[in-house]
Amino acid sequence: MRSNRRRLLLPALLICVLLAGIAVFYREISNSEIPIDRFEDRALDKAGRSSRMAVRPDTAAPSPLPPMSLSLKLIEVPKPELAGQFLRMWRVSGPNICGALREAGIEMSEWKAASMRNRNYECYFQRIYERDEARPLSSTFLKVRGNEMGDILEIRAKIVGPQTDAQGRLAPAVLRIFEIIVKQACWGDFEDTLTSIQNLRNVEYERFGAYLSFTREAGSENNFNFALGLKATSDPQLRTRTYFSTDRWLAGSNPGNVPANVILIDRIGTSMSARCA
């Protein structure tokens, strides 16, 4: 009888030990899950706060810029009457300077095409005072060269055996030609060169986009060449001249309905007259 009790007691003890171990095992597992859940809860809570902060508008951020409208004043075409304030330009047309020379008694030709197939226009004056069988010994030649719109490109002259006074200065009748040209050009800073021309001294003057030269011809003591014209050399001068150039603006036919990229100019009218004010 005792032996049977012992046999039953041993399995019962093993079962109790097994149950106790299982209970301890589950208790450890439940305790270890607590920090994991708390960590997950903290992560979710932090993500929620971050999302709420992102959604909330930032009061310190600058407000968006208002839409900008392009003013028509920014694309207005250049006004030719203002060009003289920014760059060197002819303030007289070819026909007008030819007319001014004729009024002074210099027999300039009319402003016309150089030839039937040539788009260059010009007026000129030539007088031969003395010559031999081969060439003129004393003469004056003057040419104003430009285009069909009346723009002056260059003025050239050649004096052979110039008439002079007792002091060796250029005769007033010939000097008058250069005085009229410089006056009509309205370039006051070029007037000082007239003294050198009067005394038949070489002068080469270049300033602010224009040039004047009066030089003795190489190999000849009694021949002189004169040239006057525009010469924009610096980058600002070139950009300004391009801006005011009418070649880059279309010519419209209706002055009352002219788009922003159109300019109308009377090339031989008052805008090109020799008003130096």
LINMOGI-V875511 format. One record per residue. N is the residue number from 0. RES is the residue in one letter. SS is DSSP state (~ for helix, > for strand, _ for the rest). OMEGA is omega in radians with two decimals (* if undefined). Layout:
{{N	RES	SS	OMEGA} {N	RES	SS	OMEGA}}
This chain:
{{0	M	_	3.12} {1	R	~	3.14} {2	S	~	3.11} {3	N	~	3.11} {4	R	~	-3.14} {5	R	~	3.14} {6	R	~	3.14} {7	L	~	-3.11} {8	L	~	-3.10} {9	L	~	3.09} {10	P	~	-3.14} {11	A	~	3.10} {12	L	~	3.13} {13	L	~	3.13} {14	I	~	3.13} {15	C	~	3.12} {16	V	~	-3.14} {17	L	~	3.14} {18	L	~	3.13} {19	A	~	3.11} {20	G	~	3.13} {21	I	~	-3.14} {22	A	~	3.11} {23	V	~	-3.12} {24	F	~	3.14} {25	Y	~	3.12} {26	R	~	3.11} {27	E	~	3.14} {28	I	~	3.14} {29	S	~	3.11} {30	N	~	-3.12} {31	S	~	3.14} {32	E	~	-3.05} {33	I	~	-3.13} {34	P	~	3.11} {35	I	~	3.12} {36	D	~	-3.14} {37	R	~	3.13} {38	F	~	3.11} {39	E	~	3.12} {40	D	~	3.13} {41	R	~	3.14} {42	A	~	3.13} {43	L	~	-3.13} {44	D	~	3.13} {45	K	~	3.11} {46	A	~	3.12} {47	G	~	3.12} {48	R	~	3.14} {49	S	~	3.13} {50	S	~	3.12} {51	R	~	3.10} {52	M	~	3.14} {53	A	~	-3.13} {54	V	~	-3.11} {55	R	_	-3.12} {56	P	_	3.13} {57	D	_	-3.09} {58	T	_	-3.11} {59	A	_	-3.10} {60	A	_	-3.13} {61	P	_	3.13} {62	S	_	-3.13} {63	P	_	-3.11} {64	L	_	3.11} {65	P	_	3.13} {66	P	_	-3.10} {67	M	_	3.07} {68	S	_	-3.10} {69	L	_	-3.14} {70	S	_	3.10} {71	L	~	3.13} {72	K	~	-3.13} {73	L	~	-3.10} {74	I	~	3.09} {75	E	_	-3.14} {76	V	_	-3.14} {77	P	_	3.11} {78	K	_	-3.05} {79	P	~	-3.13} {80	E	~	3.11} {81	L	~	-3.05} {82	A	~	-3.10} {83	G	~	3.11} {84	Q	~	-3.04} {85	F	_	-3.12} {86	L	_	3.08} {87	R	_	3.14} {88	M	_	3.02} {89	W	_	3.09} {90	R	_	3.10} {91	V	_	3.11} {92	S	_	3.09} {93	G	~	3.12} {94	P	~	-3.10} {95	N	~	-3.14} {96	I	~	3.06} {97	C	~	3.10} {98	G	~	3.13} {99	A	~	3.10} {100	L	~	3.10} {101	R	~	3.11} {102	E	~	3.12} {103	A	_	3.09} {104	G	_	3.11} {105	I	_	-2.98} {106	E	_	3.09} {107	M	_	3.06} {108	S	_	3.07} {109	E	_	3.09} {110	W	_	-3.09} {111	K	>	-3.13} {112	A	>	-3.12} {113	A	>	3.07} {114	S	>	-3.07} {115	M	_	-3.10} {116	R	_	-3.10} {117	N	>	3.14} {118	R	>	3.06} {119	N	>	3.10} {120	Y	>	-3.08} {121	E	>	2.86} {122	C	>	-3.04} {123	Y	>	3.09} {124	F	>	3.11} {125	Q	>	3.08} {126	R	>	3.11} {127	I	>	-3.10} {128	Y	>	-3.11} {129	E	>	3.12} {130	R	>	2.99} {131	D	_	-3.10} {132	E	_	-3.04} {133	A	_	-3.00} {134	R	_	3.06} {135	P	>	3.07} {136	L	>	3.10} {137	S	>	-3.10} {138	S	>	3.07} {139	T	>	3.13} {140	F	>	-3.12} {141	L	>	3.10} {142	K	>	2.99} {143	V	>	-3.04} {144	R	>	3.14} {145	G	>	-3.13} {146	N	>	-3.05} {147	E	_	3.10} {148	M	_	3.12} {149	G	_	3.12} {150	D	_	3.07} {151	I	>	3.06} {152	L	>	-3.12} {153	E	>	3.04} {154	I	>	-3.14} {155	R	>	3.09} {156	A	>	3.09} {157	K	>	3.13} {158	I	>	3.10} {159	V	>	3.13} {160	G	_	-3.06} {161	P	_	3.06} {162	Q	_	-3.10} {163	T	>	3.09} {164	D	_	-3.08} {165	A	_	3.13} {166	Q	_	3.12} {167	G	_	3.13} {168	R	_	-3.11} {169	L	>	-3.12} {170	A	_	-3.10} {171	P	~	-3.12} {172	A	~	3.12} {173	V	~	3.11} {174	L	~	-3.13} {175	R	~	3.11} {176	I	~	-3.08} {177	F	~	3.09} {178	E	~	3.14} {179	I	~	-3.12} {180	I	~	-3.12} {181	V	~	3.12} {182	K	~	-3.14} {183	Q	~	3.12} {184	A	~	3.13} {185	C	_	3.10} {186	W	_	-3.05} {187	G	~	-3.12} {188	D	~	3.10} {189	F	~	-3.06} {190	E	_	3.13} {191	D	_	-3.13} {192	T	~	-3.11} {193	L	~	3.10} {194	T	~	3.10} {195	S	~	3.12} {196	I	~	3.14} {197	Q	~	-3.12} {198	N	_	3.10} {199	L	_	3.07} {200	R	_	3.12} {201	N	_	3.06} {202	V	>	3.07} {203	E	>	-2.98} {204	Y	>	3.11} {205	E	>	-3.08} {206	R	>	3.01} {207	F	_	2.99} {208	G	_	3.09} {209	A	>	-3.12} {210	Y	>	3.02} {211	L	>	3.09} {212	S	>	3.03} {213	F	>	-2.99} {214	T	>	3.07} {215	R	>	-3.10} {216	E	_	-3.13} {217	A	_	3.12} {218	G	_	3.13} {219	S	_	-3.13} {220	E	_	-2.99} {221	N	_	3.09} {222	N	>	-3.09} {223	F	>	3.11} {224	N	>	-3.13} {225	F	>	3.08} {226	A	>	3.10} {227	L	>	-3.14} {228	G	>	3.13} {229	L	>	3.10} {230	K	_	3.09} {231	A	_	-3.04} {232	T	_	-3.09} {233	S	_	-3.14} {234	D	~	3.10} {235	P	~	3.13} {236	Q	~	-3.13} {237	L	~	3.13} {238	R	~	3.13} {239	T	~	3.13} {240	R	~	3.10} {241	T	~	-3.13} {242	Y	~	-3.10} {243	F	~	-3.14} {244	S	_	-3.13} {245	T	~	3.13} {246	D	~	-3.10} {247	R	~	3.09} {248	W	_	-3.12} {249	L	>	3.12} {250	A	_	-3.14} {251	G	_	-3.10} {252	S	_	-3.11} {253	N	_	-3.09} {254	P	_	-3.11} {255	G	_	-3.11} {256	N	_	-3.06} {257	V	_	3.13} {258	P	_	-3.00} {259	A	_	-3.11} {260	N	_	-3.12} {261	V	>	3.09} {262	I	_	3.11} {263	L	_	-3.11} {264	I	_	2.96} {265	D	_	-2.95} {266	R	_	-3.13} {267	I	_	-3.11} {268	G	_	-3.02} {269	T	~	-3.10} {270	S	~	-3.13} {271	M	~	-3.13} {272	S	_	-3.06} {273	A	_	3.01} {274	R	_	-2.99} {275	C	_	-3.09} {276	A	_	*}}
